[in-house]
Amino acid sequence: MTASTTSTTSLAVSLPKPFDFELSTERYRAFGLDLANLWHEGALHRVIVGREVRIEAAPGGVRIQPRDLDLVEPVRRYLGAPFDLDAFTAVAATEPVLSTLLESLRGFRPPLVPDPYETLVTSITAQQISLHAAFAVRNRLIQAFGRPFEHAYSFPARERMAAAEPPDLLPLGFSRRKAEYVVGLARSDLDLDGLEAVPDDEVKARLIELPGIGEWTADWFLARHLARPDAWPAGDLGLRKAVLHFYGEEDTLAAGDRFRGQRNLAAHYLLTGLRVFG
């Protein structure tokens, strides 16, 4: 496809400055193939509102195909537009480690998982195993129950998983208990979309009532789906390693006090900084 053809079939989408597309999508390449967030020929492919969207770097943001204005805001949210990097920069400027990371990772804007059910299942999949292993299991789930598009797959819909039985997930690499959690979550009465209007503490309380959802999973839901500024997954092994690496501290929960109000972005910068530079 020529450049002129591309310009007529794609659409420019602006992101708040600074924005670095490669850095912001690094986590979708760090742990192996991700069928729901597929890196293919220099672009990220993701099924959004029922359509596969090709997203590539462009001045001031990204370019997307297909050329559809209805995709603009979902893509912007997916690429982390809700995060207030100006407020985070103000906090980071008072903290030597973060200020250094902010400069080294200039333009990094954490992506957000568009679907609440996907967010929770992804965390359940990663419980007590390596992220490389978790991605492999998750990909098998996506292939078995998701919908294939041209390149990427859509993540399995909650309704599709509600019709499954836990034994159906065992050949995919799920433990019996995790399989029960994934199907049980799909069948639960909790309005996951409605949690967007609920305060942080209440979101966590409602989620933790469900089997298989602990504080760690609830914290990542706040961080990676709802983009809550003060979410701090202190129980995350990767974050504990990052805090120990950058600060020499073992009390990750207490370490978060220095980032009050902007702990979510602090966690992402520490994790990505350790992964990219550590």
Secondary structure, 3 states (H helix, E strand, C coil): CCHHHHHHHCEEEECCCCCCHHHHCCHHHHCCCCCCEEEECCEEEEEECCEEEEEEEECCEEEEECCCHHHHHHHHHHCCCCCCHHHHHHHHCCCHHHHHHHHHCCCCCCCCCCCHHHHHHHHHHHCCCCHHHHHHHHHHHHHHHCEECCCCEECCCHHHHHCCCHHHHHHHCCCHHHHHHHHHHHHCCCCCHHHHHCCHHHHHHHHHCCCCCCHHHHHHHHHHCCCCCCCCCCCCHHHHHHHHHHHCCCCHHHHHHHHCCCHHHHHHHHHHHHHHHC
